[in-house]
């Protein structure tokens, strides 16, 4: 009997440990007159500390390298699982301190942002947990691949899990996370983030990737033929001073 209970306990622990993380990515669109100082105060002093108190860490806040308008701020939030996401969402909606800060820093006559979009992702099986980049890799590339069919999309995800992720690691791409979008716009699609020292290193690594024998073999594999993509978009980002990534 003890052996049976021990087996179930170990099995439960393995399942819990192996859970894929859930990621939320928010994209805030600012007005031209938005007060970035108040925006940063809200996230630095209220939003992030409240989530940290719930054990949600490594929250990233990024701005685009481009100065194009409208300005956009990206917020990346990693959750251990979907239950943690639900609890955090409920907490933020009911937390009086957060609501008061939001009202004071973003008044109706001069809000700090126009709107935000949010998407949820399940971490890839090949990289079930995010990796925090080291201090020297502070130049980020956020890439999104949209697919023209569910079949093509699933084969592209499989291609990452069965070869591309390993190649990224070999070439020191600074992989931060890979996410399968489970809720949001423009589906089916995946999003991932890479971290480099600068644009020069980024360009050098991608040049090595394109000519690498592993990539040439992968893209010529019939199993992955025409798996990518109807659209590829990218954003080059730098972290704000209080970002935890």
C-alpha positions in Angstrom: 0.0 0.0 0.0 2.8 2.4 0.9 4.5 1.6 -2.4 1.3 2.5 -4.3 0.9 5.7 -2.4 4.5 6.6 -3.0 4.1 5.8 -6.7 1.1 8.2 -7.0 2.9 10.9 -5.0 5.9 10.7 -7.3 3.8 10.6 -10.4 1.9 13.7 -9.3 5.2 15.5 -8.6 6.5 14.6 -12.0 3.3 15.9 -13.7 3.4 19.1 -11.7 7.1 19.7 -12.5 6.6 19.0 -16.2 3.7 21.5 -16.6 4.2 24.0 -19.4 4.1 27.6 -18.4 1.5 30.0 -19.5 2.5 33.4 -20.9 0.5 36.6 -21.2 1.8 39.3 -23.6 0.1 42.7 -23.4 0.8 45.4 -26.0 -0.1 48.9 -24.7 -0.7 51.6 -27.3 0.1 55.0 -26.0 -1.2 58.4 -27.0 1.2 61.0 -28.2 0.6 62.9 -25.0 0.7 59.9 -22.7 2.7 60.5 -19.5 5.3 57.7 -19.7 6.5 58.6 -16.2 3.0 57.8 -14.7 2.8 54.7 -16.9 6.2 53.5 -15.5 5.1 54.4 -11.9 2.0 52.2 -12.2 4.0 49.2 -13.4 7.1 49.7 -11.3 5.4 50.5 -8.0 2.1 48.8 -8.2 1.5 46.2 -11.0 4.7 44.3 -10.8 5.1 44.2 -7.0 1.5 43.0 -6.6 2.2 40.0 -8.9 5.6 39.4 -7.3 3.8 39.0 -4.0 1.8 36.1 -5.6 5.0 34.4 -6.6 4.8 35.6 -10.3 8.3 36.8 -11.2 10.4 37.6 -14.3 7.9 40.1 -15.6 9.3 41.9 -18.6 8.4 45.5 -19.7 9.8 46.6 -23.0 9.7 49.5 -25.4 10.3 49.3 -29.2 13.6 50.4 -30.6 11.7 52.1 -33.4 10.4 55.5 -32.6 7.3 55.0 -34.9 4.0 56.2 -33.7 1.9 55.2 -31.9 4.4 54.2 -29.2 3.9 50.7 -27.9 5.0 49.1 -24.6 5.1 45.3 -24.3 4.5 43.5 -21.0 5.4 39.8 -20.7 4.0 37.9 -17.7 4.9 34.2 -17.1 2.5 32.1 -15.1 3.3 28.7 -13.7 0.0 27.3 -15.0 -3.5 28.4 -16.0 -4.7 28.3 -12.4 -2.1 30.9 -11.4 -3.3 33.0 -14.3 -6.9 32.9 -13.1 -5.9 33.7 -9.5 -3.8 36.7 -10.6 -6.5 38.0 -12.9 -9.0 37.8 -10.0 -6.6 39.5 -7.6 -5.8 42.4 -9.9 -9.5 43.0 -10.4 -10.3 43.1 -6.7 -7.2 44.7 -5.3 -8.1 48.1 -4.0 -4.6 49.4 -4.0 -4.1 48.6 -7.7 -7.5 50.1 -8.6 -6.7 53.3 -6.7 -3.3 53.7 -8.4 -4.9 53.1 -11.8 -7.5 55.8 -11.2 -4.9 58.3 -9.9 -2.3 57.8 -12.6 -4.7 57.4 -15.5 -7.5 60.0 -15.1 -10.3 60.1 -17.6 -9.2 63.4 -19.0 -5.6 62.3 -19.7 -5.2 58.5 -19.7 -1.8 57.0 -19.8 -2.6 54.6 -22.6 -5.1 54.4 -25.4 -5.8 50.7 -25.2 -4.0 47.4 -24.8 -4.3 44.0 -26.5 -3.5 40.8 -24.7 -2.8 37.3 -25.8 -2.2 34.0 -24.0 0.3 31.3 -24.9 1.2 27.8 -23.8 4.9 27.2 -23.7 6.3 24.8 -26.3 6.9 21.2 -25.1 10.5 21.6 -26.3 10.9 24.6 -23.9 8.2 24.3 -21.2 9.7 27.0 -19.1 11.2 30.4 -19.9 14.8 31.2 -19.5 15.9 34.6 -18.0 18.6 36.2 -20.2 21.9 37.3 -18.6 22.7 40.9 -18.1 24.7 41.3 -21.3 21.9 40.3 -23.6 19.6 43.3 -23.4 18.5 43.6 -27.1 15.4 41.5 -27.7 13.7 40.3 -30.8 10.0 39.3 -30.5 8.8 37.2 -33.5 5.3 36.1 -34.4 4.5 33.5 -37.1 0.9 33.4 -38.4 -0.2 30.3 -40.3 -2.6 29.8 -43.1 -4.1 26.5 -41.7 -4.2 24.5 -38.5 -2.2 21.7 -40.2 0.6 24.0 -41.3 0.7 25.6 -37.9 1.0 22.3 -36.0 3.8 21.1 -38.3 5.7 24.4 -37.8 5.4 24.0 -34.0 6.6 20.4 -34.4 9.5 21.7 -36.5 10.6 23.9 -33.6 10.3 21.2 -31.0 12.1 18.6 -33.1 15.0 20.7 -34.4 14.9 24.5 -34.5 15.0 25.0 -30.7 18.1 22.8 -30.4 19.8 24.7 -33.3 18.9 28.1 -31.6 20.7 26.8 -28.5 23.7 25.7 -30.5 24.0 29.1 -32.1 23.5 30.9 -28.8 20.4 32.7 -29.8 19.5 33.6 -26.2 16.0 31.9 -26.3 13.7 33.4 -23.7 10.4 31.7 -24.5 8.4 30.0 -27.2 4.6 30.2 -27.0 1.7 28.5 -28.8 -1.1 31.1 -28.8 -4.2 29.8 -27.2 -6.2 33.0 -27.0 -5.9 36.3 -28.9 -6.1 37.8 -32.4 -4.7 36.5 -35.7 -4.7 32.8 -34.9 -3.3 30.3 -35.4 0.1 31.7 -34.6 3.1 31.3 -32.3 5.4 33.9 -30.7 8.9 33.7 -29.4 11.5 36.0 -27.9 15.3 36.0 -28.4 17.9 38.0 -26.5 21.2 39.3 -28.0 23.9 41.8 -27.0 23.0 44.0 -29.9 21.7 44.1 -33.5 25.1 43.1 -34.9 25.1 39.9 -32.9 21.5 39.2 -33.9 22.3 39.6 -37.6 25.4 37.4 -37.3 23.5 34.6 -35.6 20.7 34.7 -38.1 23.2 34.5 -41.0 24.7 31.4 -39.4 21.3 29.9 -38.9 20.2 30.3 -42.6 23.4 28.6 -43.8 23.5 25.8 -41.2 23.3 22.2 -42.4 20.7 21.4 -39.7 18.3 24.2 -40.9 18.8 23.2 -44.6 17.9 19.6 -43.6 14.9 20.6 -41.6 13.4 22.9 -44.2 13.8 20.2 -46.9 12.1 17.6 -44.8 8.8 16.6 -46.5 7.1 16.5 -43.0 7.6 20.3 -42.7 7.0 21.3 -46.4 5.0 24.5 -46.6 4.5 24.7 -42.9 5.5 28.4 -42.6 4.0 31.0 -42.8 1.3 33.4 -44.0 2.9 36.2 -42.1 6.0 36.8 -40.0 6.3 40.0 -37.9 9.0 41.1 -35.6 9.6 43.8 -33.0 13.0 44.9 -31.7 12.8 45.8 -28.1 14.8 47.0 -25.1 13.8 46.6 -21.5 12.7 49.5 -19.3 14.9 50.0 -16.2 12.5 48.3 -13.8 11.8 45.3 -16.1 12.7 42.0 -14.5 13.9 40.6 -17.8 
